[in-house]
Amino acid sequence: MTNEALLHQLCAAAGIERAYHDHFGARHEVASDTIFAIAQALGVTGGRDGQTGDLAMLEPATVCLAGEAEVHVNVVLPAGPHDATFEWTLVEQDGRRSGGSFRSADLEVVERTADGGHERRRLILNHLLKPGYHRLAIRGASSPIEAESLLIAAPRHAYIPPALAEGSGIWGLAVQLYALRSERDWGIGDFGSLSALVRSAAKAGAEAIGVNPLHALSLDEPERASPYSPNSRAYLNPLYIEIETVPDFAECEAARAFAASRGFAEALQRLRAAPLVDYRGVAALKIPALCLIHESFETRHRGPATPRGRAFAAYLRSEGEALRRFCIFQALREARGAADPAQRDWRNWPRELADPGSAEVAAFAEAHVPRIAFFAYCQWIAREQLAHCTAAARSAGMLVGLYGDLAVGVDAAAGEAWAAQDVVVGGWSMGAPPDAWNRQGQNWGIAPLNPAALRRRAYQPFIDLIRHNMREFGALRIDHILGLWRSFWVRHGHSAGAGAYVRYPFTDLVAILALESQRAHCIVIGEDLGTVPAGLREALAAAGILSYRLLYFERRGDGRRARPGDYPRLALVAVGTHDLPPLAGFWSGADIGVRRAIGQFHTDREADEERRRRADDRRELAALWREAGLAHGEASETAPTEAAYRFLARSPGRIVMVHVEDALGLAEQVNVPGTVDEHPNWRRRLPLPVEALFADARVRALLAALNEERPAMNSRRR
């Protein structure tokens, strides 16, 4: 076999794209050594559909459309003429059983494998399946052959509330939870702040409150604060717990004494006054307090098995082994990292501890029961408080309520990666090719998932992840939903420009999204920005997933900026994102100065070119707003915030999200991509507390304008 033929075979088997076009339209051929390295990382040697072992009779999972009269299942059998009888049994999710038999000779051949040794034949079950997860088993009538597959019967569309599908659209407020201030916070926005914001925003007409990812970070390294590089996406960040409203706080004399001490008061005053979140300082107050509260809880409730103790026990049972492993990981990381910071990365651990199922890990867990219980307790309390925020939104009559954000992945050193090493690919990171905002491309430091391993696991890791993240939310944004179609892989130690795209089972993953969305009554929003492959947006729209459209980027096919009527109906529309400057910063070009200062432009000439492009952007936008009868000239020193949001509100997009930074006229960027320490990412606090936010004249004027443009929904609460 020639080298070229082998490369072609590897790409076909592993789903690697031989070439790609970047944001500027330039074509990049993927180097052969990159292809060989990705194939090796995936365990692909070519010729067997992305797998190396013997072909199974049934795929681990088969996705079909719920409510169809026929269910089509591929059965893999040896090639050649033969006739054998098989029996099948279907166990539906509700426990109902049915069965039958078939002869292999009666099944249509739909494909032959690359090596020619096997055939895929189509088994048709005349069975109407309800949406859900069902089990199909097949065994030979006169042979020991047996196989089983998960049948995932998915609806055609993700959930959209009828009032939203049929009405004129709604608006919501997007916030970074850590940035909120309140009269009771401990130096960081918390679930108490969020609950107060929900109630006030609902009265002002908002139908949704969008928040940054609330994922668990690393408590022993709190200054690593990016919510998009979490420790686990299934669990929550305990620093968001409002300590003084935990029921066990009132019963814990030691915790109350700690919070009443002089040293605590001095630290709290400093943390509250700071313009940036001091994560280490916040953790130094919250973690000891939570430890004291947990000790009291164990004595008062868990030992005697009070109703509250039994509620915690029920939570542990419902979360099962996944939560236990995550808590063991936190305890292991904390214990090993205390003496050597390099040991915070599990990839530096001894082999026996790097294996979650080892006897050594089990022995560690047995010796550290109280600490592991503490981490589980923190998750229980955080989940309780987030549920209270959800309840506040529902009682206020918000159509959507909380709108969450699911990060695209986790850091390779994270607990989620440790617990799922059979799915996570080591030695590679997710990223993006060069674009207008990042001309060197991006390496996100996020460990990619092995698509073949996901299929082998019948997509269970993905199902569990979506369920955890839809639990308390009325809408969920899927960060970089392009990653369900294909993901850009960058090898450790190499530039992003030397990466390659790897394809994923998009149709199956979107079907699971739709199923879980309908079950949870949770809207799905796909962040479809960047280098968008042809057909992706159309496929998302067909599945009822809202597109994510930004004023900064949206253009017509001819390259001109989009008018309101050009935005799709099935979309969330906004000015920008957390990775882009707020409107005031965009208008003034403050972000260009920041990027020049931290070295993202190599020369003053590059920065000047960006300023000229920005001036063109301002002129184009100002012309659009004048055309729409919205005043404010391009030369205005003040960003035309009201004009921008009225413009978006006149689009047919179902949801307009207002970033609170825009409402307050703030210029500083939440996060500058490509930086870690060069810029205070994920730290800026709002200048006003929640209690005063909706009394601010700028906020009141903007929200009044939105209610004028989109009056249908919010009038329900007037």
C-alpha positions as CSV (number, residue, x, y, z in Angstrom):
1,M,0.0,0.0,0.0
2,T,1.4,3.4,-0.9
3,N,1.8,6.1,1.7
4,E,-1.0,8.2,0.0
5,A,-3.4,5.2,0.1
6,L,-2.6,4.6,3.7
7,L,-3.2,8.2,4.6
8,H,-6.6,8.1,2.8
9,Q,-7.5,5.0,4.6
10,L,-6.5,6.4,8.0
11,C,-8.5,9.6,7.4
12,A,-11.6,7.6,6.4
13,A,-11.3,5.3,9.4
14,A,-10.6,8.0,12.0
15,G,-12.7,10.8,10.6
16,I,-9.7,13.1,9.9
17,E,-10.1,15.8,7.3
18,R,-7.2,16.0,4.9
19,A,-7.4,19.7,4.5
20,Y,-9.3,22.7,5.9
21,H,-10.1,26.3,5.0
22,D,-9.4,29.0,7.7
23,H,-11.5,32.1,8.4
24,F,-9.8,34.0,5.6
25,G,-10.5,31.3,3.0
26,A,-6.9,30.0,2.8
27,R,-6.6,26.2,2.3
28,H,-4.3,24.3,4.6
29,E,-3.2,20.7,3.8
30,V,-2.8,18.6,6.9
31,A,0.7,17.2,7.3
32,S,1.1,13.5,7.0
33,D,2.7,13.2,10.4
34,T,-0.3,15.0,12.0
35,I,-2.6,12.4,10.4
36,F,-0.5,9.5,11.6
37,A,-0.3,11.0,15.1
38,I,-4.1,11.5,15.4
39,A,-4.8,8.0,14.1
40,Q,-2.4,6.6,16.6
41,A,-4.0,8.6,19.4
42,L,-7.4,7.2,18.4
43,G,-6.1,3.7,18.2
44,V,-6.9,3.5,14.5
45,T,-4.7,1.4,12.1
46,G,-7.0,1.8,9.2
47,G,-9.8,-0.1,7.4
48,R,-12.2,-0.8,10.3
49,D,-14.5,2.2,10.7
50,G,-12.4,3.8,13.3
51,Q,-11.9,0.8,15.5
52,T,-9.2,-1.9,15.8
53,G,-10.9,-4.8,17.4
54,D,-13.3,-7.4,16.0
55,L,-16.5,-5.9,14.6
56,A,-19.5,-6.4,16.9
57,M,-22.8,-7.8,15.6
58,L,-24.6,-4.7,16.7
59,E,-23.4,-1.1,17.2
60,P,-23.3,-0.2,20.9
61,A,-26.0,2.4,20.2
62,T,-28.5,2.9,17.3
63,V,-30.3,6.3,17.0
64,C,-33.7,6.3,15.4
65,L,-36.6,8.6,15.1
66,A,-39.3,8.2,17.8
67,G,-42.8,7.5,16.5
68,E,-41.8,6.0,13.2
69,A,-43.5,2.8,12.0
70,E,-40.1,1.1,11.3
71,V,-36.9,0.9,13.3
72,H,-33.8,0.2,11.1
73,V,-30.9,-1.6,12.8
74,N,-27.6,-2.6,11.2
75,V,-26.5,-6.2,11.9
76,V,-22.9,-7.1,11.1
77,L,-22.4,-10.7,9.8
78,P,-19.7,-12.5,8.0
79,A,-19.6,-11.9,4.3
80,G,-20.8,-14.5,1.8
81,P,-23.8,-16.7,1.4
82,H,-25.2,-18.1,4.6
83,D,-28.5,-18.5,6.3
84,A,-28.9,-18.5,10.1
85,T,-31.9,-17.8,12.3
86,F,-31.7,-15.2,15.1
87,E,-34.1,-14.2,17.8
88,W,-34.5,-10.6,19.0
89,T,-35.8,-9.1,22.2
90,L,-36.7,-5.5,22.7
91,V,-37.0,-4.1,26.2
92,E,-38.5,-0.6,26.2
93,Q,-37.7,2.1,28.7
94,D,-40.9,1.5,30.6
95,G,-40.2,-2.2,30.9
96,R,-42.4,-3.5,28.1
97,R,-41.0,-6.5,26.2
98,S,-41.5,-7.8,22.7
99,G,-39.6,-10.1,20.4
100,G,-39.4,-12.1,17.2
101,S,-37.0,-13.8,14.9
102,F,-35.3,-13.3,11.5
103,R,-33.2,-15.2,9.0
104,S,-29.9,-13.6,8.0
105,A,-30.5,-14.4,4.3
106,D,-33.7,-12.2,4.4
107,L,-31.8,-9.1,5.4
108,E,-30.7,-6.5,2.8
109,V,-27.0,-6.0,2.5
110,V,-26.3,-2.2,2.9
111,E,-22.5,-2.1,3.1
112,R,-19.4,-4.3,3.0
113,T,-16.6,-3.5,5.4
114,A,-13.3,-2.3,3.9
115,D,-11.6,-5.6,4.4
116,G,-14.4,-7.4,2.7
117,G,-14.8,-9.9,5.5
118,H,-18.1,-8.6,6.9
119,E,-21.4,-7.2,5.7
120,R,-23.8,-4.8,7.3
121,R,-27.4,-6.1,6.8
122,R,-30.5,-4.1,7.7
123,L,-32.9,-5.5,10.2
124,I,-36.3,-3.8,10.1
125,L,-38.4,-3.8,13.3
126,N,-42.0,-2.9,12.8
127,H,-42.3,-1.3,16.2
128,L,-43.4,2.1,17.2
129,L,-40.9,3.5,19.8
130,K,-41.7,6.3,22.2
131,P,-38.9,8.9,22.9
132,G,-36.4,7.3,25.2
133,Y,-33.7,4.7,25.7
134,H,-34.5,1.1,24.9
135,R,-32.5,-2.2,24.8
136,L,-32.3,-4.6,21.8
137,A,-30.8,-8.0,22.2
138,I,-30.1,-10.5,19.5
139,R,-29.0,-14.1,19.9
140,G,-28.5,-17.0,17.5
141,A,-31.3,-19.6,17.6
142,S,-28.8,-22.5,17.4
143,S,-25.5,-20.8,18.2
144,P,-24.0,-18.9,21.2
145,I,-23.9,-15.6,19.2
146,E,-25.3,-12.8,21.3
147,A,-25.3,-9.0,20.9
148,E,-27.0,-6.0,22.5
149,S,-27.5,-2.4,21.5
150,L,-29.1,0.7,23.0
151,L,-31.9,2.0,20.9
152,I,-32.1,5.8,21.3
153,A,-35.5,6.9,20.0
154,A,-35.2,10.7,19.6
155,P,-37.8,13.3,18.8
156,R,-37.5,15.4,15.6
157,H,-36.9,18.7,17.5
158,A,-35.5,20.0,20.7
159,Y,-37.8,21.7,23.1
160,I,-39.1,25.2,22.4
161,P,-42.0,26.5,24.6
162,P,-45.1,27.1,22.5
163,A,-45.3,30.7,23.7
164,L,-41.8,31.4,22.4
165,A,-42.2,29.5,19.1
166,E,-45.4,31.4,18.3
167,G,-44.8,34.8,19.9
168,S,-42.8,37.9,18.9
169,G,-39.8,37.0,21.0
170,I,-38.4,37.8,24.4
171,W,-35.3,39.4,26.0
172,G,-33.1,38.3,28.8
173,L,-30.1,39.5,30.8
174,A,-26.7,37.9,30.6
175,V,-24.3,38.1,33.6
176,Q,-21.1,36.6,34.9
177,L,-22.2,35.2,38.3
178,Y,-18.9,35.9,40.0
179,A,-19.2,39.6,39.0
180,L,-22.4,40.2,40.9
181,R,-22.3,42.2,44.0
182,S,-24.8,42.2,46.9
183,E,-25.1,43.4,50.4
184,R,-24.4,39.9,51.7
185,D,-21.7,38.5,49.4
186,W,-18.4,37.2,50.6
187,G,-16.3,38.8,47.8
188,I,-17.9,37.0,44.9
189,G,-21.3,36.8,43.3
190,D,-23.2,33.8,44.7
191,F,-26.5,31.9,44.4
192,G,-28.1,34.4,46.8
193,S,-27.0,37.3,44.4
194,L,-28.4,35.3,41.5
195,S,-31.8,34.7,43.2
196,A,-32.1,38.4,44.0
197,L,-31.2,39.3,40.3
198,V,-33.8,36.8,39.0
199,R,-36.6,38.4,41.1
200,S,-35.7,42.0,40.1
201,A,-35.1,41.1,36.4
202,A,-38.4,39.4,36.2
203,K,-40.2,42.5,37.4
204,A,-38.3,44.5,34.8
205,G,-39.6,42.3,32.0
206,A,-36.8,39.8,31.5
207,E,-37.8,36.2,30.6
208,A,-34.3,34.7,31.0
209,I,-31.1,35.2,33.1
210,G,-28.0,33.9,31.3
211,V,-25.0,32.9,33.4
212,N,-21.4,31.8,32.7
213,P,-20.6,28.1,33.1
214,L,-21.1,27.2,36.8
215,H,-18.9,24.2,36.5
216,A,-16.6,22.9,39.4
217,L,-13.1,24.4,39.3
218,S,-10.2,23.3,41.5
219,L,-10.6,24.5,45.1
220,D,-6.9,24.0,45.9
221,E,-6.0,26.3,43.1
222,P,-8.9,28.9,43.1
223,E,-7.0,31.5,41.1
224,R,-7.4,29.3,38.0
225,A,-10.8,30.9,37.4
226,S,-11.7,30.2,33.8
227,P,-15.2,28.6,33.8
228,Y,-14.4,27.3,30.3
229,S,-11.5,25.1,31.6
230,P,-13.2,23.4,34.5
231,N,-12.4,20.5,36.8
232,S,-15.8,18.9,36.0
233,R,-18.8,20.0,33.9
234,A,-21.2,17.7,35.8
235,Y,-20.7,19.4,39.1
236,L,-20.8,23.0,40.5
237,N,-18.4,25.5,41.9
238,P,-18.8,25.6,45.7
239,L,-17.5,29.2,45.8
240,Y,-20.9,30.2,44.5
241,I,-22.6,28.9,47.7
242,E,-24.2,31.6,49.8
243,I,-22.8,30.5,53.1
244,E,-25.1,32.3,55.6
245,T,-28.3,30.9,54.1
246,V,-27.1,27.2,54.3
247,P,-29.6,25.7,56.8
248,D,-26.7,24.1,58.6
249,F,-24.9,27.4,59.1
250,A,-27.5,28.6,61.7
251,E,-27.0,25.4,63.7
252,C,-23.2,25.6,63.6
253,E,-21.8,27.8,66.4
254,A,-18.2,27.4,65.2
255,A,-19.1,28.7,61.7
256,R,-21.0,31.6,63.1
257,A,-18.1,32.5,65.4
258,F,-15.7,32.3,62.5
259,A,-17.9,34.7,60.5
260,A,-18.1,37.0,63.5
261,S,-14.4,37.2,64.1
262,R,-12.4,40.4,63.6
263,G,-10.0,38.9,61.1
264,F,-12.9,37.6,59.1
265,A,-14.6,41.0,59.1
266,E,-11.4,42.8,57.9
267,A,-10.9,40.3,55.1
268,L,-14.5,40.5,54.1
269,Q,-14.4,44.3,53.9
270,R,-11.4,44.1,51.6
271,L,-12.9,41.5,49.4
272,R,-16.2,43.3,49.0
273,A,-14.5,46.6,48.1
274,A,-12.1,45.1,45.5
275,P,-12.8,45.8,41.8
276,L,-11.6,42.2,41.0
277,V,-12.5,38.9,42.5
278,D,-9.7,37.7,44.7
279,Y,-10.4,34.0,44.3
280,R,-7.8,32.9,46.8
281,G,-9.1,35.3,49.4
282,V,-12.7,34.2,48.8
283,A,-11.7,30.5,49.1
284,A,-9.8,31.4,52.4
285,L,-13.1,32.4,53.9
286,K,-15.6,30.1,52.3
287,I,-13.8,26.7,52.4
288,P,-13.1,26.9,56.2
289,A,-16.7,27.9,56.8
290,L,-18.0,25.1,54.7
291,C,-15.7,22.6,56.6
292,L,-17.1,23.8,59.9
293,I,-20.7,23.6,58.6
294,H,-20.1,20.1,57.3
295,E,-18.7,18.8,60.5
296,S,-21.8,20.1,62.3
297,F,-24.1,18.5,59.7
298,E,-22.4,15.1,60.1
299,T,-22.9,15.2,63.9
300,R,-26.5,16.7,63.9
301,H,-28.0,15.1,60.9
302,R,-26.0,12.3,59.2
303,G,-25.3,10.3,62.3
304,P,-28.8,10.5,63.7
305,A,-30.3,10.1,60.2
306,T,-32.6,13.1,60.5
307,P,-34.8,14.1,57.5
308,R,-32.0,16.4,56.3
309,G,-29.5,13.6,56.8
310,R,-31.7,11.2,54.8
311,A,-32.0,13.9,52.0
312,F,-28.3,14.0,51.7
313,A,-28.1,10.2,51.6
314,A,-30.8,10.2,48.8
315,Y,-28.7,12.7,46.9
316,L,-25.6,10.5,47.1
317,R,-27.6,7.5,45.8
318,S,-29.0,9.5,42.9
319,E,-25.5,10.7,41.9
320,G,-23.9,7.3,42.3
321,E,-20.4,6.3,41.4
322,A,-19.7,9.4,39.2
323,L,-19.9,11.8,42.1
324,R,-18.0,9.5,44.4
325,R,-15.1,9.4,41.9
326,F,-15.1,13.1,41.5
327,C,-14.9,13.6,45.2
328,I,-12.1,11.0,45.5
329,F,-10.2,12.9,42.8
330,Q,-10.5,16.2,44.6
331,A,-9.2,14.6,47.9
332,L,-6.4,12.9,46.0
333,R,-5.4,16.0,44.2
334,E,-5.5,18.1,47.4
335,A,-3.4,15.6,49.4
336,R,-0.7,15.1,46.7
337,G,-0.6,18.7,45.6
338,A,-0.1,20.1,49.1
339,A,3.5,19.0,49.1
340,D,4.3,19.3,45.4
341,P,2.2,21.6,43.1
342,A,3.2,19.4,40.1
343,Q,1.1,16.6,41.7
344,R,-2.1,18.6,41.1
345,D,-1.9,17.1,37.7
346,W,-3.0,13.5,37.9
347,R,-0.8,12.7,34.8
348,N,2.2,13.1,37.1
349,W,0.8,10.6,39.7
350,P,2.1,7.0,40.1
351,R,0.4,4.6,37.6
352,E,-1.7,3.0,40.3
353,L,-3.2,6.3,41.4
354,A,-3.8,7.5,37.9
355,D,-6.2,4.5,37.5
356,P,-9.6,5.4,39.1
357,G,-10.4,1.7,39.5
358,S,-7.2,0.6,41.2
359,A,-7.0,-1.0,44.6
360,E,-4.7,1.9,45.7
361,V,-7.4,4.5,44.9
362,A,-9.9,2.4,46.8
363,A,-7.6,2.3,49.8
364,F,-7.1,6.0,49.7
365,A,-10.8,6.6,49.6
366,E,-11.3,4.3,52.6
367,A,-8.7,6.3,54.6
368,H,-10.2,9.7,53.6
369,V,-13.9,9.2,54.1
370,P,-14.6,12.5,55.9
371,R,-12.8,14.6,53.3
372,I,-14.6,12.8,50.4
373,A,-17.9,13.3,52.2
374,F,-17.1,17.1,52.6
375,F,-16.7,17.5,48.8
376,A,-20.0,15.6,48.2
377,Y,-21.7,17.8,50.8
378,C,-20.5,21.0,48.9
379,Q,-22.0,19.7,45.7
380,W,-25.3,18.9,47.5
381,I,-25.5,22.4,49.0
382,A,-24.6,24.1,45.7
383,R,-27.2,22.1,43.8
384,E,-29.8,23.0,46.5
385,Q,-29.1,26.7,46.1
386,L,-29.1,26.6,42.3
387,A,-32.5,24.8,42.5
388,H,-33.7,27.7,44.7
389,C,-32.7,30.1,42.0
390,T,-34.7,28.1,39.4
391,A,-37.7,28.0,41.7
392,A,-37.5,31.8,42.1
393,A,-37.5,32.2,38.3
394,R,-40.6,29.9,38.0
395,S,-42.5,31.6,40.8
396,A,-41.8,35.0,39.1
397,G,-43.3,33.7,35.9
398,M,-40.3,33.8,33.7
399,L,-40.8,31.9,30.4
400,V,-37.2,30.6,30.3
401,G,-35.7,31.3,33.7
402,L,-32.1,30.4,34.1
403,Y,-30.1,30.0,30.9
404,G,-26.9,28.0,31.5
405,D,-23.7,27.5,29.6
406,L,-22.0,24.2,28.9
407,A,-18.2,24.5,28.4
408,V,-16.8,22.6,25.3
409,G,-14.5,20.5,27.5
410,V,-12.2,20.2,30.5
411,D,-8.6,20.7,31.2
412,A,-6.5,17.6,30.5
413,A,-5.5,17.6,34.2
414,A,-9.1,17.7,35.4
415,G,-11.1,15.2,37.5
416,E,-13.5,14.6,34.6
417,A,-10.5,13.6,32.4
418,W,-9.1,11.3,35.1
419,A,-12.4,9.5,35.5
420,A,-12.9,9.1,31.7
421,Q,-9.5,8.1,30.4
422,D,-11.2,5.6,28.0
423,V,-12.9,8.5,26.3
424,V,-10.4,11.4,26.7
425,V,-7.5,11.6,24.2
426,G,-4.1,12.5,25.8
427,G,-1.4,14.6,24.1
428,W,-3.8,16.8,22.2
429,S,-5.9,19.9,22.8
430,M,-9.0,21.4,21.1
431,G,-8.5,24.7,19.5
432,A,-9.3,26.7,16.3
433,P,-7.6,27.7,13.1
434,P,-6.5,31.4,12.6
435,D,-9.3,33.9,12.4
436,A,-9.8,37.7,12.4
437,W,-9.6,37.8,16.2
438,N,-6.8,35.3,16.7
439,R,-4.5,35.3,13.8
440,Q,-2.2,32.7,15.2
441,G,-5.0,30.3,15.8
442,Q,-6.1,29.0,19.2
443,N,-5.0,26.2,21.6
444,W,-7.6,26.0,24.3
445,G,-5.8,23.5,26.5
446,I,-9.0,21.4,26.4
447,A,-8.7,17.6,26.1
448,P,-10.7,16.2,23.1
449,L,-12.9,13.2,23.2
450,N,-12.4,10.1,21.2
451,P,-15.4,9.8,18.9
452,A,-15.1,6.0,18.4
453,A,-14.8,5.6,22.2
454,L,-18.0,7.6,22.7
455,R,-19.8,5.2,20.3
456,R,-18.4,2.2,22.1
457,R,-19.8,3.6,25.4
458,A,-23.2,4.0,23.7
459,Y,-22.8,7.8,24.2
460,Q,-23.4,7.4,27.9
461,P,-20.8,10.0,29.0
462,F,-22.5,12.6,26.7
463,I,-26.0,11.6,27.9
464,D,-25.0,12.0,31.6
465,L,-23.3,15.3,30.9
466,I,-26.3,16.8,29.2
467,R,-28.7,15.6,31.9
468,H,-26.6,17.2,34.6
469,N,-26.5,20.5,32.8
470,M,-30.1,20.7,31.9
471,R,-31.3,19.8,35.4
472,E,-31.8,23.4,36.7
473,F,-31.9,25.4,33.4
474,G,-34.7,26.5,31.1
475,A,-32.2,26.9,28.3
476,L,-28.7,25.6,27.8
477,R,-26.0,27.1,25.5
478,I,-23.7,24.5,24.0
479,D,-20.3,26.2,23.8
480,H,-18.7,25.7,20.4
481,I,-21.4,23.4,19.1
482,L,-19.3,23.0,16.0
483,G,-17.4,20.5,18.1
484,L,-20.3,18.0,17.7
485,W,-19.7,18.1,14.0
486,R,-15.9,18.3,14.0
487,S,-13.2,19.4,16.4
488,F,-9.9,21.1,15.6
489,W,-7.1,19.1,17.3
490,V,-3.7,20.7,18.1
491,R,-0.8,18.5,19.2
492,H,0.9,19.4,22.5
493,G,4.0,21.5,21.7
494,H,2.8,22.4,18.2
495,S,1.2,25.5,16.8
496,A,-2.5,25.7,16.1
497,G,-1.8,26.2,12.4
498,A,-0.5,22.6,12.3
499,G,-3.7,21.1,13.6
500,A,-6.4,19.1,11.9
501,Y,-10.2,18.6,12.1
502,V,-11.6,15.3,13.4
503,R,-15.2,14.5,12.7
504,Y,-17.7,13.4,15.3
505,P,-21.1,11.5,15.1
506,F,-23.0,14.7,14.8
507,T,-26.4,13.3,13.9
508,D,-26.4,11.0,16.9
509,L,-25.2,13.6,19.3
510,V,-27.8,16.2,18.2
511,A,-30.5,13.5,18.4
512,I,-29.5,12.9,22.1
513,L,-29.6,16.7,22.7
514,A,-33.2,16.8,21.3
515,L,-34.3,13.9,23.5
516,E,-32.8,15.3,26.7
517,S,-34.1,18.7,25.8
518,Q,-37.7,17.5,25.5
519,R,-37.4,15.5,28.7
520,A,-36.1,18.5,30.7
521,H,-38.2,21.1,28.9
522,C,-34.9,22.9,28.2
523,I,-34.2,25.1,25.1
524,V,-30.9,24.4,23.3
525,I,-28.8,27.2,21.9
526,G,-25.8,26.3,19.8
527,E,-22.8,28.6,19.8
528,D,-22.2,28.3,16.1
529,L,-19.4,30.9,15.6
530,G,-16.1,30.7,14.0
531,T,-15.3,28.5,10.9
532,V,-18.7,27.0,10.4
533,P,-18.8,23.9,8.2
534,A,-21.4,23.9,5.4
535,G,-24.7,22.4,6.4
536,L,-24.2,22.7,10.1
537,R,-26.6,25.6,10.7
538,E,-29.2,24.1,8.6
539,A,-29.0,20.8,10.5
540,L,-29.2,22.6,13.8
541,A,-32.3,24.5,12.7
542,A,-33.9,21.3,11.5
543,A,-33.4,19.9,15.0
544,G,-35.0,22.9,16.7
545,I,-31.7,24.2,18.1
546,L,-31.3,28.0,18.2
547,S,-28.5,29.6,16.4
548,Y,-26.2,32.1,18.1
549,R,-26.0,35.3,16.1
550,L,-24.0,38.4,17.0
551,L,-24.3,42.0,15.9
552,Y,-20.5,42.2,15.5
553,F,-20.4,39.4,13.0
554,E,-23.7,39.0,11.3
555,R,-23.6,39.7,7.5
556,R,-25.6,39.0,4.4
557,G,-24.4,36.6,1.7
558,D,-23.0,39.6,-0.2
559,G,-20.8,40.6,2.7
560,R,-22.9,43.6,3.8
561,R,-24.0,43.9,7.4
562,A,-27.3,42.2,8.2
563,R,-30.5,44.1,8.7
564,P,-32.9,43.0,11.4
565,G,-35.0,41.0,8.9
566,D,-31.9,39.0,7.9
567,Y,-31.5,37.4,11.3
568,P,-33.0,33.9,11.4
569,R,-36.1,33.4,13.5
570,L,-34.7,30.3,15.3
571,A,-31.9,32.2,16.9
572,L,-30.6,33.9,20.1
573,V,-29.2,37.4,19.1
574,A,-26.7,39.5,21.1
575,V,-24.2,42.2,20.6
576,G,-21.1,40.0,21.5
577,T,-19.9,37.4,23.9
578,H,-17.6,37.1,27.0
579,D,-14.7,36.7,24.6
580,L,-15.4,40.0,22.8
581,P,-15.4,43.6,24.0
582,P,-18.6,45.1,25.4
583,L,-20.2,47.7,23.1
584,A,-18.5,50.6,24.9
585,G,-15.1,49.0,24.5
586,F,-15.8,48.1,20.9
587,W,-17.0,51.6,20.0
588,S,-14.0,53.3,21.6
589,G,-11.5,50.7,20.5
590,A,-10.3,50.1,24.0
591,D,-9.9,46.4,23.3
592,I,-7.4,47.1,20.6
593,G,-5.2,49.1,23.0
594,V,-5.3,46.2,25.4
595,R,-4.4,43.6,22.8
596,R,-1.5,45.8,21.6
597,A,-0.3,46.2,25.2
598,I,-0.2,42.5,25.9
599,G,1.5,41.6,22.6
600,Q,-1.3,40.2,20.5
601,F,-0.3,42.7,17.8
602,H,3.4,42.4,16.8
603,T,3.7,46.0,15.6
604,D,2.0,49.3,15.9
605,R,1.1,49.0,12.2
606,E,-1.0,45.9,12.9
607,A,-2.8,47.7,15.7
608,D,-3.4,50.8,13.4
609,E,-4.8,48.5,10.7
610,E,-7.2,47.1,13.3
611,R,-8.3,50.6,14.3
612,R,-9.0,51.5,10.7
613,R,-11.2,48.4,10.4
614,R,-13.0,49.3,13.6
615,A,-13.7,52.8,12.2
616,D,-15.3,51.1,9.2
617,D,-17.3,48.9,11.5
618,R,-18.6,51.9,13.4
619,R,-19.6,53.7,10.1
620,E,-21.4,50.6,8.9
621,L,-23.3,50.1,12.1
622,A,-24.2,53.8,12.4
623,A,-25.6,53.7,8.9
624,L,-27.7,50.7,9.7
625,W,-29.2,52.3,12.7
626,R,-29.9,55.6,10.9
627,E,-31.6,53.5,8.2
628,A,-33.8,51.9,10.9
629,G,-34.7,55.3,12.3
630,L,-32.4,54.8,15.3
631,A,-30.3,57.9,16.0
632,H,-26.6,58.2,17.0
633,G,-23.9,59.0,14.6
634,E,-20.7,57.1,14.1
635,A,-18.6,59.9,15.6
636,S,-20.4,59.8,19.0
637,E,-18.1,59.3,21.9
638,T,-20.7,57.3,23.8
639,A,-21.6,53.8,22.5
640,P,-25.1,53.8,21.1
641,T,-26.3,51.0,23.3
642,E,-30.0,51.7,23.0
643,A,-29.8,51.9,19.2
644,A,-27.9,48.6,19.1
645,Y,-30.4,46.7,21.2
646,R,-33.5,48.2,19.7
647,F,-32.0,47.1,16.3
648,L,-31.6,43.5,17.6
649,A,-35.0,43.5,19.2
650,R,-36.6,44.2,15.8
651,S,-35.1,41.0,14.4
652,P,-37.3,37.8,14.4
653,G,-34.7,36.1,16.6
654,R,-36.6,34.4,19.5
655,I,-34.3,35.7,22.3
656,V,-32.4,38.9,22.6
657,M,-29.7,38.7,25.4
658,V,-28.5,41.9,27.0
659,H,-25.0,41.8,28.5
660,V,-25.1,43.6,31.8
661,E,-21.8,45.2,30.9
662,D,-23.5,46.9,28.0
663,A,-26.4,48.1,30.1
664,L,-23.9,49.8,32.5
665,G,-21.7,51.2,29.7
666,L,-18.6,49.2,30.8
667,A,-15.7,49.0,28.4
668,E,-13.5,46.3,29.9
669,Q,-13.5,42.9,28.4
670,V,-14.5,39.9,30.6
671,N,-12.0,37.6,28.9
672,V,-9.3,38.2,26.3
673,P,-8.7,34.9,24.5
674,G,-5.1,33.7,24.3
675,T,-4.2,35.2,27.7
676,V,-3.8,33.7,31.1
677,D,-2.0,36.2,33.4
678,E,-1.7,39.1,30.9
679,H,-5.2,40.3,31.6
680,P,-7.6,40.0,34.6
681,N,-9.8,37.5,32.9
682,W,-12.9,36.2,34.8
683,R,-12.4,38.6,37.7
684,R,-14.0,42.0,37.0
685,R,-16.9,42.8,39.4
686,L,-19.8,45.0,38.5
687,P,-19.7,48.5,39.9
688,L,-23.2,48.3,41.4
689,P,-24.8,45.8,43.7
690,V,-27.8,43.8,42.6
691,E,-30.0,45.8,44.9
692,A,-29.2,49.0,43.0
693,L,-28.8,47.6,39.5
694,F,-32.3,48.1,38.3
695,A,-32.5,51.6,39.8
696,D,-29.6,52.8,37.6
697,A,-30.8,55.3,34.9
698,R,-28.8,53.6,32.1
699,V,-30.2,50.2,32.9
700,R,-33.8,51.5,33.3
701,A,-33.7,53.3,29.9
702,L,-32.3,50.3,28.1
703,L,-34.8,47.8,29.6
704,A,-37.7,50.2,28.9
705,A,-36.6,50.3,25.2
706,L,-36.5,46.5,25.1
707,N,-40.0,46.3,26.6
708,E,-41.2,48.8,24.0
709,E,-39.8,46.7,21.2
710,R,-40.8,43.3,22.5
711,P,-44.0,44.0,24.6
712,A,-45.9,40.7,24.1
713,M,-44.3,38.5,26.7
714,N,-43.4,40.8,29.5
715,S,-46.9,42.2,29.6
716,R,-48.0,38.9,31.2
717,R,-46.6,40.1,34.5
718,R,-47.9,43.6,34.4
